[in-house]
Amino acid sequence: MNTYIDAVQEFFDNLVETATDDQLFAGGYLRGHFDLAVGYAQVEGIELSADELNNAVEASLVKAYRAGELNDEDKEHVVTIWEQVKQLA
């Protein structure tokens, strides 16, 4: 799984060079959810597959959406970037 984590972190790092402001916001927002899921797994000593990690991130995103953290436009950007991230698995 470390290869997947590395690929995702590199993807987020590379966004800085090419992304619009909206894409940068979405990427940063997603990176926070991704890093949190990775951190929880590390603290608990759990080795997650890429699919399990993605499921954890998606559960976190759904919770955030339900809490009203993002408007519809921001959600669209987050979903678009998230679909790109999942292709790295």
N, C-alpha and C positions, 0 to 999 in steps of 0.2 A: 504493500500500500504506500510505502514511502515514495515510490516513483510517481504515483498519482498525486500525492500531496505536493511534491516538488513541481510537477507539471502545472498544477493549479496555481501555486504561488508564483511561478514564472509567468503564467498567463496574466495574473493580476498585475505583476510588475510591468509587463509589457504594455498594458493598457495605458499607462501614463504617457507613453510616446505617441499614441495614435487616437485615443478616445476623445469624444466630445465631453463637455462638462457634465452632461447628464449621464453619459456612460461611465465617467470617472466616479460620480456619486454612487451609481448602481454597483460598480465594481468594488468600491470601498465598503459599501453596505454588505454586499455578499461576502467579501473577504472576512468581515467581522463575524458573520454567522458561520462561515467555513472554519475559521481559526478557533472559534469557540467549540465547535463540534470536535475538532482535532484535539483541542486541549482537554476536554472532558474525557475523551477516550484515553489519552495519555495518563491523566491523573488516576483513572480507574484501572489502568494497566490492561486495557482492552485493545486488541488488534482488530480493527474494523476493515472489512473489504471496502472497495470503492463504492459499491452499491449501498452498503450499510451506512457509510459516511454520507453519501448523497441523501439517503432517507432521513438521517438525523438533521441535515441542513434544511431539507424541505419541511420537516416537522417544525423546526425553529422559525422558518419563514412564514408558515401558515399561522403560527401563534402570533407573530409580529403583525401580519396582515389583519388578523382578527382584532388586534389591539389598536388598529388604526394608525400604525406607524408610518404608512406610506399613502400618498394619494394615487389615483389610478394611473397617471402618467409615469410616476416613479416606479410603480409596480410593473408596468410594461417594460421599462428599461431593465429592471432586475430580472424579470422572466427571460428576456432576450439574452442577457449575459449568462444567466444560469444555464440555459440550454447549451450555450457554447462551452461552458465549463464541463458539463456532464459528458460532452463528446470526448473529453480528454481521458476518460476512464478506460 
